[in-house]
Amino acid sequence: LWWSGKNYTPEKKDNVDPSNEKGKISINLGFEIDIKETGKSLKSTLNADNLRVIIYNSAGVTVIEFENAIDVPEEIELDPGEYYIVAHSNNYIPAAFDNPYYYGISENFTLEKEEHEIVTVNCELANCAVSIVYSENIQNEFLDYYTIVSNEGGSLIYDRNETRLGYFDLMPLSIEAVLEYSLTGGSTAIKTLTGTIDNPQAKKHYEV
């Protein structure tokens, strides 16, 4: 069920008290960010108004969905019952530059008839970031160089001038650095270095 109006009364769902006397909730959205793993701050590209908000009953059935948090009314009427709320940004991609993805879920709460609950959902960075830093030795001794960071969902190429953070979901990451250098006689050769991040963690910045 998707709806973005202001005065909609949701249909009764499983595990919701059939009483006609409603309760009300107000949703408090915010960001909780702690992301200085290597001294670089990971970026935020949105504010809470851009988050998608979904209210579920205790059985995991969608009750109301808002495409943007700015459409959420100050008060929402719901049948008495048990619920939880999920909020997330609308930019999930397995691998992309400058693409932090935020996700948050509330605790389950029980709404009684004629009760007013204020429910807080804190959204945290749900993917990780990877940056590539080339040492002076690499810059001075090699003709060209680039690094590929990949997971099952996609890959990013960091060329010699790439300074952006790449954001990845939490699948294992493979790293391959390709370095081109000169041989005697004018020909060139390639040296390849490999590595992995086996268990990347949300909110962390990995500097290679």
C-alpha positions as a printed NumPy array, in Angstrom:
array([[  0.   ,   0.   ,   0.   ],
       [  1.422,   3.376,  -0.973],
       [ -0.192,   6.661,  -0.067],
       [  1.013,  10.246,   0.289],
       [ -2.124,  12.137,   1.33 ],
       [ -2.881,  13.749,   4.666],
       [ -6.192,  12.301,   5.954],
       [ -6.142,   8.621,   5.018],
       [ -7.376,   6.018,   7.501],
       [ -5.524,   2.755,   6.756],
       [ -7.388,  -0.481,   6.166],
       [ -7.339,  -2.928,   9.061],
       [ -4.433,  -5.366,   8.802],
       [ -3.514,  -8.64 ,  10.459],
       [ -2.703,  -8.377,  14.16 ],
       [ -4.425,  -4.98 ,  14.473],
       [ -7.223,  -4.502,  16.999],
       [-10.524,  -4.059,  15.065],
       [-11.696,  -1.346,  17.466],
       [-12.944,   1.812,  15.743],
       [-11.322,   3.991,  18.413],
       [ -7.99 ,   5.075,  16.957],
       [ -4.688,   5.931,  18.509],
       [ -2.23 ,   8.451,  17.086],
       [  1.504,   8.512,  16.476],
       [  3.977,  11.242,  15.611],
       [  7.289,  10.282,  13.95 ],
       [ 10.571,  11.891,  14.934],
       [ 13.19 ,  11.311,  12.209],
       [ 16.875,  12.045,  12.499],
       [ 20.391,  10.974,  11.577],
       [ 22.896,   9.362,  13.905],
       [ 26.298,   9.459,  12.239],
       [ 29.629,   8.346,  13.666],
       [ 31.842,   7.813,  10.665],
       [ 35.451,   8.966,  11.116],
       [ 37.132,   5.594,  10.803],
       [ 40.347,   7.023,   9.318],
       [ 39.945,  10.705,  10.068],
       [ 37.915,  11.522,   6.968],
       [ 34.253,  12.362,   7.387],
       [ 31.859,  10.442,   5.168],
       [ 29.408,  12.709,   3.43 ],
       [ 25.674,  13.119,   3.829],
       [ 23.814,  14.053,   0.67 ],
       [ 20.292,  14.362,   2.01 ],
       [ 18.218,  15.513,   4.931],
       [ 15.427,  13.765,   6.801],
       [ 12.763,  15.136,   4.436],
       [ 14.078,  12.866,   1.669],
       [ 13.74 ,   9.607,   3.595],
       [ 11.167,   6.993,   2.641],
       [  9.003,   6.049,   5.655],
       [  7.076,   2.776,   6.048],
       [  4.84 ,   1.783,   8.954],
       [  4.506,  -1.983,   9.489],
       [  2.326,  -3.977,  11.848],
       [  3.925,  -6.631,  14.027],
       [  3.426,  -9.274,  11.315],
       [  5.552,  -7.244,   8.881],
       [  2.589,  -6.128,   6.765],
       [  2.811,  -2.59 ,   5.364],
       [  0.157,  -0.334,   6.882],
       [  1.143,   3.06 ,   5.414],
       [  4.045,   4.097,   3.196],
       [  5.354,   7.595,   2.46 ],
       [  7.723,   8.076,  -0.463],
       [  9.238,  11.15 ,   1.221],
       [  9.237,  12.023,   4.903],
       [  8.157,  15.557,   4.048],
       [  4.733,  14.051,   3.225],
       [  4.319,  12.543,   6.701],
       [  1.598,  14.442,   8.613],
       [  2.236,  15.655,  12.133],
       [ -0.134,  12.986,  13.457],
       [ -1.115,   9.635,  11.926],
       [ -4.2  ,   7.733,  13.056],
       [ -3.804,   3.981,  13.437],
       [ -5.905,   1.18 ,  14.845],
       [ -4.754,  -0.037,  18.239],
       [ -2.065,  -2.682,  17.824],
       [  1.657,  -3.322,  17.629],
       [  3.78 ,  -1.583,  14.989],
       [  7.313,  -0.605,  13.957],
       [  8.626,   2.012,  11.511],
       [ 11.398,   1.794,   8.912],
       [ 13.001,   4.829,   7.239],
       [ 15.684,   4.783,   4.557],
       [ 17.121,   6.895,   1.776],
       [ 16.062,   6.099,  -1.792],
       [ 19.54 ,   5.561,  -3.223],
       [ 20.519,   1.947,  -2.578],
       [ 23.203,   0.873,  -5.092],
       [ 25.7  ,  -1.967,  -4.364],
       [ 28.649,   0.17 ,  -5.534],
       [ 28.745,   3.866,  -6.432],
       [ 30.832,   6.971,  -5.843],
       [ 29.498,   9.635,  -3.456],
       [ 26.459,   7.52 ,  -2.537],
       [ 25.953,   7.119,   1.226],
       [ 22.862,   5.03 ,   2.005],
       [ 20.979,   5.547,   5.276],
       [ 18.643,   3.128,   7.074],
       [ 16.844,   3.121,  10.406],
       [ 14.237,   1.027,  12.21 ],
       [ 12.274,   1.856,  15.336],
       [ 11.638,  -0.423,  18.249],
       [  8.286,  -2.209,  18.215],
       [  5.633,  -0.147,  19.949],
       [  2.081,  -0.893,  21.091],
       [ -0.585,   1.727,  20.403],
       [ -3.665,   1.8  ,  22.599],
       [ -6.965,   3.44 ,  21.67 ],
       [ -6.997,   7.227,  22.114],
       [ -3.263,   7.114,  22.941],
       [ -0.656,   9.396,  21.332],
       [  2.822,   7.921,  20.835],
       [  5.952,   9.734,  19.633],
       [  8.153,   7.254,  17.773],
       [ 11.831,   7.986,  17.045],
       [ 13.694,   6.497,  14.076],
       [ 17.434,   7.214,  13.877],
       [ 18.928,   6.586,  10.44 ],
       [ 22.558,   5.52 ,  10.286],
       [ 24.932,   5.022,   7.415],
       [ 24.194,   1.466,   6.246],
       [ 27.   ,   1.029,   3.713],
       [ 30.772,   1.491,   3.949],
       [ 33.187,   3.752,   2.103],
       [ 36.499,   2.983,   0.401],
       [ 39.164,   5.451,  -0.676],
       [ 42.406,   4.711,  -2.521],
       [ 45.579,   6.663,  -1.697],
       [ 48.633,   6.261,  -3.936],
       [ 52.022,   6.665,  -2.242],
       [ 54.747,   8.903,  -3.598],
       [ 56.626,   5.791,  -4.693],
       [ 53.708,   4.698,  -6.872],
       [ 53.267,   8.186,  -8.27 ],
       [ 56.96 ,   8.602,  -9.09 ],
       [ 57.966,   5.131, -10.262],
       [ 55.017,   3.943, -12.35 ],
       [ 53.771,   5.208, -15.722],
       [ 50.117,   4.683, -14.922],
       [ 48.039,   3.009, -12.246],
       [ 44.448,   2.37 , -11.235],
       [ 42.561,   0.258,  -8.697],
       [ 39.37 ,  -1.761,  -9.058],
       [ 37.252,  -2.344,  -5.955],
       [ 34.379,  -4.767,  -6.466],
       [ 31.762,  -6.931,  -4.814],
       [ 29.093,  -9.265,  -6.195],
       [ 26.845,  -6.315,  -6.993],
       [ 29.236,  -4.029,  -8.884],
       [ 32.657,  -2.442,  -9.13 ],
       [ 34.356,   0.959,  -9.158],
       [ 37.564,   2.015, -10.891],
       [ 39.784,   4.49 ,  -9.043],
       [ 42.158,   6.056, -11.555],
       [ 45.3  ,   7.951, -10.601],
       [ 43.348,  11.195, -10.042],
       [ 40.281,   9.765,  -8.295],
       [ 39.675,  11.314,  -4.88 ],
       [ 36.005,  10.494,  -4.34 ],
       [ 34.805,   8.002,  -1.763],
       [ 33.276,   4.849,  -3.19 ],
       [ 30.32 ,   3.508,  -1.224],
       [ 29.654,  -0.231,  -1.132],
       [ 27.086,  -2.492,   0.452],
       [ 28.348,  -4.957,   3.023],
       [ 29.265,  -7.891,   0.793],
       [ 32.969,  -8.949,   0.73 ],
       [ 35.163,  -6.582,  -1.285],
       [ 37.96 ,  -7.494,  -3.682],
       [ 40.744,  -5.019,  -4.445],
       [ 43.002,  -5.137,  -7.493],
       [ 45.653,  -2.476,  -8.12 ],
       [ 47.126,  -2.418, -11.633],
       [ 50.515,  -0.68 , -11.983],
       [ 52.22 ,  -0.05 , -15.339],
       [ 55.995,   0.426, -15.445],
       [ 58.821,   0.735, -17.983],
       [ 61.254,  -2.003, -18.969],
       [ 64.705,  -1.634, -20.462],
       [ 64.346,  -1.085, -24.184],
       [ 61.2  ,   1.015, -23.953],
       [ 58.559,  -1.687, -23.512],
       [ 56.165,  -1.726, -20.555],
       [ 54.895,  -4.318, -18.119],
       [ 52.091,  -4.616, -15.57 ],
       [ 52.327,  -5.424, -11.878],
       [ 49.106,  -6.398, -10.118],
       [ 48.486,  -6.23 ,  -6.366],
       [ 45.406,  -7.798,  -4.796],
       [ 43.645,  -7.71 ,  -1.454],
       [ 40.254,  -8.205,   0.184],
       [ 37.997,  -6.712,   2.809],
       [ 36.224,  -9.885,   3.875],
       [ 33.718,  -8.439,   6.304],
       [ 33.096,  -4.738,   5.626],
       [ 31.194,  -2.921,   8.349],
       [ 28.549,  -0.22 ,   8.077],
       [ 29.642,   3.341,   8.93 ],
       [ 33.32 ,   2.576,   8.342],
       [ 35.765,   4.209,   5.936],
       [ 38.46 ,   1.886,   4.589],
       [ 41.532,   3.635,   3.22 ],
       [ 43.696,   1.509,   0.916]])
